[in-house]
Amino acid sequence: MDTIFSKIIQGEIPCYKVAEDDNFFAFLDINPLAVGHTLVVPKKVTDYIFDMEDKELGDMIVFAKKVAKAIKANYPCAKVGMTVIGLEVPHAHIHLVPINGVNDIDFRREKVKLSDKEYKSIAARLAASIE
């Protein structure tokens, strides 16, 4: 099944890539709650995150941890919040959002507006910080 995320992974739809390995892909959310808001997705399409195999889910969390560390190192915040909603795109994904309080991860909030140049700068900065 093709999803918007699988098309992004395959390069059919442009994105602001932050990190990639053989199994996972991370890119900036285009409607971010905060500067640095990043999505982490498996390359293998699975609709519901809890339908993923245990090892794959564990590996995805470890991959997300590397991205979260880069976000925290570059965008001062109390923590990097992680949330899974899973309703808007039928492809498992994790939102990583720099937060200073619980209300910072409320998806009803107004989204941050960024230019293409700003997105590219953020993606490059995070990509350079991935260990």
C-alpha positions in Angstrom: 0.0 0.0 0.0 1.3 3.5 -0.9 0.9 6.2 1.7 2.0 9.8 1.6 4.9 8.7 3.9 5.9 5.9 1.6 6.0 8.3 -1.3 8.2 10.7 0.8 10.5 7.8 1.6 10.7 6.8 -2.1 11.5 10.4 -3.0 8.2 10.9 -5.0 7.2 13.7 -2.6 9.8 16.2 -1.4 10.6 16.5 2.3 13.1 17.9 4.8 14.9 14.8 5.7 16.6 14.6 9.1 17.8 11.0 9.2 17.5 7.6 7.5 18.7 4.1 7.9 17.8 0.8 6.3 14.5 0.6 8.2 13.4 4.1 9.3 13.1 7.6 8.0 12.8 10.9 9.9 11.7 14.2 8.4 10.4 17.6 9.6 6.6 17.9 10.0 5.3 20.5 7.5 2.7 21.7 10.1 5.0 21.9 13.1 3.9 22.6 16.7 7.4 23.8 17.3 10.7 24.4 15.5 12.3 20.9 15.2 9.0 18.9 15.2 10.0 15.8 13.4 8.2 12.6 12.3 9.8 9.2 12.5 8.3 6.5 10.3 9.2 2.9 9.4 10.0 2.3 5.8 7.8 -0.8 5.9 4.2 0.4 5.8 2.2 -0.7 8.8 -1.0 1.3 9.5 -1.2 0.8 13.3 2.0 1.2 15.3 1.1 -1.6 17.7 0.7 -4.0 14.8 4.5 -3.7 14.2 6.6 -6.7 15.2 8.2 -6.2 18.6 11.8 -5.9 17.4 10.8 -3.4 14.7 8.9 -1.3 17.2 11.8 -1.4 19.6 14.3 -0.5 16.8 12.0 2.4 15.8 12.1 3.8 19.3 15.9 3.5 19.4 16.1 5.4 16.0 13.6 8.0 17.4 15.8 8.4 20.5 18.8 9.4 18.3 16.6 12.0 16.5 15.2 13.3 19.8 18.7 13.8 21.2 19.6 15.9 18.1 16.4 18.0 18.6 17.2 18.6 22.3 20.8 19.5 21.5 19.8 22.1 18.9 16.5 23.5 20.2 16.6 24.1 24.0 13.5 22.6 25.7 12.6 20.8 28.9 12.1 17.6 27.0 11.3 16.2 23.6 7.8 14.9 23.7 6.8 11.8 21.8 3.3 11.1 20.7 1.6 8.6 18.5 -1.9 9.4 17.2 -2.1 7.3 14.1 -5.4 8.6 12.7 -4.4 11.0 10.0 -2.1 8.8 7.8 -2.4 5.0 7.6 1.4 4.6 8.2 2.7 4.2 11.7 4.6 7.3 12.8 6.0 9.0 15.9 5.9 12.8 16.4 8.9 14.2 18.2 8.2 17.7 19.5 10.4 20.0 21.6 8.3 20.9 24.7 8.5 23.0 27.9 5.0 22.0 29.1 2.3 19.5 28.4 0.2 22.1 26.4 3.1 22.4 23.9 2.1 19.1 22.4 -1.6 20.0 21.9 -2.3 19.5 18.1 -5.1 22.0 18.3 -2.5 24.8 18.8 -1.6 27.1 16.0 1.2 25.7 13.9 4.6 27.4 13.4 5.0 29.0 10.0 8.4 28.5 8.5 10.0 29.3 5.1 11.6 26.7 2.8 15.0 28.2 3.8 14.2 27.8 7.5 13.0 24.2 7.0 16.2 23.3 5.1 18.4 24.9 7.8 16.6 23.1 10.6 16.8 19.7 8.8 20.5 20.2 8.0 21.2 21.2 11.6 19.5 18.2 13.0 21.0 15.8 10.4 24.5 17.0 11.4 23.7 16.2 15.0 22.5 12.6 14.6 25.0 10.2 16.3 
